[in-house]
Amino acid sequence: MPASLRFLSALFVAVSPLIATGAHASATDDSTAEMSDMDRPAAFAVMDMRASTAWAINHFQWLDPNEEALETLVFSAGKGPMRLDFVMDNIVPSYCELHPDPENCDGPGVPVSWMEDVPQTICMDIPLVLKARHKDVLKKADLLCLQPQSNLLFPDDWIAGNGWPQVHLHQTVTPRKIRHDGSTAIIDLVITDAIATGIANLSELGYGPATIGMSDDELRDVIGPNLDTFIAGDDESCTYLQRDLDPSGLGYMVLDGKLARVSLYGDEHDVATSLVRTRNGLSIGSTKEDVYAAFAGQTLIEEENEYLGPDGRYVTWWQDDAKTHGIRFEIDENGTVIAIHAGSDAITLIEGCV
């Protein structure tokens, strides 16, 4: 669990977009060729399927697959365990709702949850560049399907109104060799273990079930009693709370007995932290230009960063003229978002509750 210093300093490292590993290793690289399987770094890919997945009769369809993630997965198939993370919404619309086609759809269809008694197969169209690069194993397949050999390890209460509309599955899987069924390439996934982290959009009103303005007791009721508590200096009216089940870069500021803000700080070692977004899609690692584009036509207040000098900036958006609720972005010298604060006017507090 991160130390309390996480919340008392603005000097944090931003997280880069997440897809890692040596999926592009060259067959002519002698140093790579000489490495034993035990020496090779474990492959790592993230499949972020939020707002881009539909239920298509008998499988989940990833509508906008990330080419780098698929590259890593195809390259790793049949080569042993890898880290393959899934990020998904708990409720998935039907394909006919997103792509109404009178020839194939007789209505908008019914949304489906991942925890219903349906196949958890995930399919996607194979990008042309990937088909060309891996034609030896993909052959003439147009569709790639991932077939988990056991149910995905979701939290038991994920769908039952627990307040977390999204989940991050930190998984160790073994992708089997690619097999074929007609024009479909199939990778069977053996899931060894998974850690599930519930996530939500961060907004000026709160995060998941944690609502700005609720009392300390109410907050503990909705996010759980087992929390790490940090007191800001000698001021016992100002505390920071963190829970093990949240992304490690996320914490709650309680001021005068009420939730005043939720803060997100960059943590380069935690994938889940980088996956938390504002409602308009901003996250740790977004750029200053992204912030202005996301709030196009709205008033943003830009100020010099207290710690980073004139090259670092605070960019703040307020929901109303009274400045009762808003979001503040801390931006480093490279124009990258390194922290996000959402909530009451406490978002402008720089160190502790001062």
C-alpha positions as CSV (number, residue, x, y, z in Angstrom):
1,M,0.0,0.0,0.0
2,P,1.5,3.4,-1.0
3,A,2.7,5.6,1.8
4,S,0.9,8.8,2.9
5,L,3.5,10.8,1.0
6,R,1.6,9.9,-2.1
7,F,-1.0,12.5,-1.2
8,L,1.3,15.1,0.2
9,S,3.5,15.7,-2.9
10,A,2.7,16.7,-6.4
11,L,5.8,15.2,-7.8
12,F,4.6,12.0,-9.4
13,V,5.5,10.0,-12.5
14,A,2.9,9.8,-15.2
15,V,1.9,6.4,-16.6
16,S,2.4,5.8,-20.3
17,P,-0.3,4.0,-22.3
18,L,-0.1,0.4,-21.3
19,I,0.9,-2.3,-23.7
20,A,4.2,-3.9,-23.1
21,T,6.5,-6.8,-24.1
22,G,8.7,-8.1,-26.8
23,A,6.0,-9.0,-29.2
24,H,8.0,-7.6,-32.1
25,A,11.2,-9.6,-31.4
26,S,13.0,-10.3,-34.7
27,A,13.8,-13.9,-35.7
28,T,17.3,-12.7,-36.7
29,D,18.1,-11.2,-33.3
30,D,20.8,-13.6,-32.1
31,S,20.6,-12.4,-28.5
32,T,16.9,-13.1,-28.4
33,A,17.3,-16.5,-30.1
34,E,19.9,-17.6,-27.5
35,M,17.6,-16.8,-24.6
36,S,15.9,-19.8,-23.0
37,D,12.2,-19.9,-22.3
38,M,12.9,-19.3,-18.6
39,D,15.0,-16.2,-19.4
40,R,12.5,-14.5,-21.7
41,P,10.4,-11.7,-20.2
42,A,6.8,-12.6,-19.7
43,A,4.6,-11.1,-22.4
44,F,2.1,-8.5,-21.2
45,A,-1.0,-7.0,-22.9
46,V,-4.1,-5.1,-21.9
47,M,-7.4,-5.5,-23.6
48,D,-9.5,-2.4,-22.7
49,M,-13.0,-3.4,-24.0
50,R,-15.0,-0.6,-22.2
51,A,-17.5,1.1,-24.5
52,S,-16.3,-1.0,-27.4
53,T,-17.9,-4.4,-26.8
54,A,-21.3,-5.9,-27.9
55,W,-23.2,-9.1,-27.3
56,A,-23.5,-10.9,-30.6
57,I,-25.9,-13.9,-30.2
58,N,-23.3,-16.4,-28.8
59,H,-20.2,-14.4,-28.0
60,F,-18.9,-10.9,-26.9
61,Q,-17.6,-8.9,-29.9
62,W,-14.7,-6.5,-29.3
63,L,-15.5,-3.8,-31.8
64,D,-12.3,-1.8,-31.7
65,P,-9.5,-4.2,-31.0
66,N,-6.1,-2.8,-30.0
67,E,-3.6,-4.0,-32.6
68,E,-0.6,-4.0,-30.2
69,A,-2.5,-6.1,-27.7
70,L,-3.5,-8.6,-30.4
71,E,0.1,-8.6,-31.7
72,T,1.3,-9.6,-28.3
73,L,-1.4,-12.2,-27.9
74,V,-0.9,-13.9,-31.3
75,F,2.9,-13.8,-30.9
76,S,2.6,-15.4,-27.4
77,A,0.1,-18.1,-28.3
78,G,1.5,-21.6,-27.5
79,K,4.6,-20.2,-25.8
80,G,3.6,-20.4,-22.1
81,P,2.1,-18.1,-19.5
82,M,1.7,-14.4,-20.0
83,R,0.0,-11.4,-18.3
84,L,-3.2,-10.6,-20.1
85,D,-5.4,-8.0,-18.5
86,F,-9.1,-7.4,-19.3
87,V,-10.9,-4.2,-18.7
88,M,-14.6,-4.2,-19.2
89,D,-18.0,-2.7,-18.4
90,N,-20.3,-4.9,-16.4
91,I,-23.2,-4.4,-18.8
92,V,-22.7,-4.9,-22.5
93,P,-25.2,-3.7,-25.1
94,S,-26.4,-6.0,-27.9
95,Y,-24.8,-5.8,-31.3
96,C,-28.1,-4.9,-32.9
97,E,-28.4,-1.9,-30.5
98,L,-25.1,-0.5,-31.7
99,H,-25.4,-1.6,-35.3
100,P,-29.1,-1.9,-36.2
101,D,-29.4,-3.9,-39.5
102,P,-32.9,-4.7,-40.7
103,E,-31.7,-7.8,-42.5
104,N,-30.2,-9.3,-39.3
105,C,-31.9,-7.6,-36.4
106,D,-35.6,-7.6,-35.5
107,G,-35.1,-5.1,-32.7
108,P,-32.4,-3.5,-30.5
109,G,-31.8,-6.6,-28.5
110,V,-31.2,-7.0,-24.8
111,P,-28.1,-5.9,-22.9
112,V,-26.1,-8.8,-21.3
113,S,-23.9,-8.9,-18.2
114,W,-20.6,-10.8,-18.1
115,M,-21.9,-12.8,-15.2
116,E,-25.0,-14.2,-16.9
117,D,-25.0,-17.8,-17.9
118,V,-23.7,-17.1,-21.4
119,P,-20.4,-18.0,-23.2
120,Q,-17.6,-15.7,-22.2
121,T,-16.0,-16.1,-25.6
122,I,-14.5,-12.8,-26.9
123,C,-14.2,-12.4,-30.7
124,M,-12.9,-9.6,-32.9
125,D,-12.2,-8.9,-36.5
126,I,-8.5,-9.4,-37.3
127,P,-6.8,-6.2,-38.5
128,L,-5.4,-6.5,-42.0
129,V,-1.8,-5.7,-40.9
130,L,-2.0,-8.5,-38.3
131,K,-3.3,-10.9,-40.8
132,A,-0.4,-10.1,-43.1
133,R,2.2,-10.3,-40.4
134,H,1.0,-13.6,-39.0
135,K,-0.4,-15.3,-42.0
136,D,1.5,-18.5,-41.1
137,V,-0.5,-19.0,-38.0
138,L,-3.7,-17.0,-38.7
139,K,-3.9,-18.5,-42.2
140,K,-7.1,-17.2,-43.9
141,A,-9.0,-16.4,-40.7
142,D,-11.0,-13.2,-40.6
143,L,-12.1,-13.5,-37.0
144,L,-10.1,-14.2,-33.9
145,C,-11.8,-15.7,-30.8
146,L,-10.5,-16.1,-27.3
147,Q,-12.0,-19.0,-25.5
148,P,-11.5,-19.1,-21.7
149,Q,-11.3,-22.6,-20.5
150,S,-13.0,-21.6,-17.2
151,N,-15.2,-18.7,-16.1
152,L,-13.5,-15.4,-15.8
153,L,-12.8,-14.5,-12.2
154,F,-15.1,-11.6,-11.5
155,P,-16.0,-10.4,-8.0
156,D,-19.1,-12.2,-6.8
157,D,-21.0,-9.0,-6.1
158,W,-19.9,-7.1,-9.3
159,I,-23.4,-7.0,-10.9
160,A,-25.4,-6.9,-7.6
161,G,-25.4,-3.1,-7.3
162,N,-21.9,-2.8,-5.7
163,G,-21.4,0.6,-7.3
164,W,-18.4,-0.4,-9.6
165,P,-19.6,-0.3,-13.2
166,Q,-16.2,-1.5,-14.6
167,V,-13.6,-4.0,-13.6
168,H,-9.9,-4.6,-14.3
169,L,-8.9,-8.2,-14.3
170,H,-5.1,-8.6,-13.7
171,Q,-4.7,-12.1,-15.1
172,T,-2.0,-14.7,-15.6
173,V,-3.1,-16.9,-18.6
174,T,-1.6,-19.5,-20.8
175,P,-2.8,-18.9,-24.4
176,R,-2.8,-22.3,-26.3
177,K,-1.6,-22.6,-29.9
178,I,-4.0,-21.1,-32.4
179,R,-6.5,-23.6,-33.9
180,H,-9.0,-23.0,-36.6
181,D,-12.7,-23.5,-37.3
182,G,-13.4,-22.4,-40.8
183,S,-12.6,-18.7,-41.1
184,T,-12.2,-18.3,-37.3
185,A,-8.9,-18.5,-35.5
186,I,-9.3,-19.6,-31.9
187,I,-7.0,-19.2,-28.9
188,D,-8.0,-21.2,-25.8
189,L,-7.1,-19.4,-22.6
190,V,-6.1,-21.2,-19.5
191,I,-6.5,-18.7,-16.6
192,T,-4.1,-19.4,-13.8
193,D,-5.0,-16.6,-11.4
194,A,-6.7,-13.2,-11.5
195,I,-7.0,-10.1,-9.3
196,A,-10.2,-8.1,-9.8
197,T,-10.3,-4.4,-9.2
198,G,-13.6,-2.5,-9.4
199,I,-13.2,0.8,-11.2
200,A,-15.5,3.7,-12.1
201,N,-15.4,7.0,-13.8
202,L,-14.0,9.9,-11.7
203,S,-16.2,12.9,-11.7
204,E,-16.9,16.1,-9.8
205,L,-19.6,14.2,-7.9
206,G,-17.3,11.4,-6.7
207,Y,-16.1,7.9,-7.7
208,G,-18.3,4.9,-7.9
209,P,-20.4,4.6,-4.8
210,A,-18.3,7.3,-3.0
211,T,-20.2,10.6,-3.3
212,I,-18.8,14.0,-2.5
213,G,-20.4,15.3,0.7
214,M,-21.2,12.0,2.3
215,S,-20.1,11.6,5.9
216,D,-17.1,9.6,7.0
217,D,-19.3,6.8,8.3
218,E,-21.3,6.7,5.0
219,L,-18.1,6.6,3.0
220,R,-16.8,3.7,5.1
221,D,-20.1,1.9,4.6
222,V,-19.9,2.0,0.8
223,I,-16.2,1.4,0.2
224,G,-15.5,-0.9,3.2
225,P,-14.2,-0.7,6.7
226,N,-10.7,-2.0,6.0
227,L,-9.0,1.2,5.0
228,D,-5.6,2.7,5.4
229,T,-5.9,6.1,7.1
230,F,-3.4,9.0,6.9
231,I,-3.7,12.2,8.9
232,A,-2.4,15.3,7.2
233,G,0.1,16.6,9.7
234,D,-1.4,17.5,13.0
235,D,-4.8,18.4,11.6
236,E,-7.0,15.5,12.6
237,S,-10.0,17.1,10.8
238,C,-8.2,16.2,7.5
239,T,-7.6,12.5,6.7
240,Y,-6.8,10.5,3.6
241,L,-8.3,7.1,3.1
242,Q,-7.2,4.3,0.8
243,R,-8.5,0.8,0.4
244,D,-6.7,-2.3,-0.9
245,L,-9.3,-3.0,-3.5
246,D,-8.9,0.3,-5.3
247,P,-6.2,1.3,-7.8
248,S,-3.1,2.1,-5.7
249,G,-3.0,5.7,-7.0
250,L,-6.5,6.6,-5.8
251,G,-7.5,8.0,-2.4
252,Y,-10.3,9.8,-0.6
253,M,-9.9,13.1,1.3
254,V,-12.2,13.5,4.3
255,L,-12.3,17.1,5.5
256,D,-14.4,18.1,8.6
257,G,-16.0,14.7,8.6
258,K,-17.2,14.7,5.0
259,L,-15.8,13.4,1.7
260,A,-14.3,16.5,0.1
261,R,-12.4,15.1,-2.9
262,V,-11.1,12.0,-4.7
263,S,-7.6,12.2,-6.0
264,L,-5.8,10.1,-8.5
265,Y,-2.0,10.1,-8.7
266,G,0.2,8.5,-11.3
267,D,1.6,5.1,-10.3
268,E,3.9,3.6,-13.0
269,H,3.8,0.2,-11.3
270,D,0.0,-0.1,-11.2
271,V,-2.0,-0.7,-14.4
272,A,-5.4,-0.1,-12.7
273,T,-4.5,3.5,-11.8
274,S,-3.9,4.3,-15.5
275,L,-7.3,2.9,-16.4
276,V,-9.4,5.3,-14.3
277,R,-11.0,7.9,-16.5
278,T,-13.1,11.0,-16.1
279,R,-16.5,10.9,-17.8
280,N,-15.0,12.6,-20.8
281,G,-12.2,10.1,-21.1
282,L,-9.2,11.8,-19.5
283,S,-6.8,9.8,-17.4
284,I,-3.3,9.8,-16.0
285,G,-1.0,10.2,-19.0
286,S,-3.4,12.3,-21.0
287,T,-1.9,15.5,-22.4
288,K,-2.7,19.2,-21.7
289,E,-4.1,19.3,-25.3
290,D,-6.4,16.3,-24.4
291,V,-7.8,18.2,-21.4
292,Y,-8.6,21.3,-23.5
293,A,-10.2,19.2,-26.2
294,A,-12.3,17.3,-23.7
295,F,-13.7,20.6,-22.3
296,A,-14.0,22.3,-25.6
297,G,-16.3,25.4,-25.3
298,Q,-16.1,25.4,-21.5
299,T,-14.1,27.6,-19.2
300,L,-10.8,26.2,-17.9
301,I,-8.6,28.1,-15.4
302,E,-4.9,27.6,-15.9
303,E,-2.3,28.4,-13.2
304,E,1.3,27.8,-12.5
305,N,2.1,24.6,-10.6
306,E,3.2,25.3,-7.1
307,Y,6.0,22.6,-7.2
308,L,7.0,22.5,-10.9
309,G,7.2,26.2,-11.6
310,P,6.0,27.9,-14.7
311,D,6.4,24.9,-17.0
312,G,4.1,22.8,-14.8
313,R,0.4,23.8,-14.7
314,Y,-2.9,23.4,-12.8
315,V,-5.9,23.3,-15.2
316,T,-9.2,23.5,-13.4
317,W,-12.8,23.1,-14.5
318,W,-15.7,24.1,-12.4
319,Q,-19.2,22.8,-12.7
320,D,-20.8,26.1,-11.7
321,D,-19.8,29.7,-11.1
322,A,-19.9,29.2,-7.4
323,K,-17.1,26.7,-7.7
324,T,-18.7,24.1,-5.5
325,H,-17.7,21.1,-7.6
326,G,-15.0,20.6,-10.2
327,I,-12.0,18.8,-11.5
328,R,-8.4,19.9,-11.3
329,F,-5.6,18.4,-13.5
330,E,-1.9,18.6,-12.5
331,I,0.3,18.8,-15.6
332,D,4.0,18.4,-15.6
333,E,6.7,20.1,-17.7
334,N,6.1,17.7,-20.6
335,G,2.5,18.6,-20.8
336,T,1.3,15.3,-19.3
337,V,-1.4,14.8,-16.7
338,I,0.2,13.4,-13.5
339,A,-2.7,13.9,-11.0
340,I,-6.4,14.4,-11.1
341,H,-8.5,15.8,-8.2
342,A,-12.3,15.7,-8.3
343,G,-14.9,17.0,-5.8
344,S,-15.6,20.2,-3.8
345,D,-13.5,23.3,-3.7
346,A,-11.0,21.1,-1.8
347,I,-9.5,20.2,-5.2
348,T,-7.5,23.4,-5.0
349,L,-5.7,22.4,-1.8
350,I,-2.1,21.8,-2.6
351,E,-0.5,20.2,0.4
352,G,-2.5,18.3,2.9
353,C,-5.7,20.3,3.6
354,V,-4.0,23.7,3.2
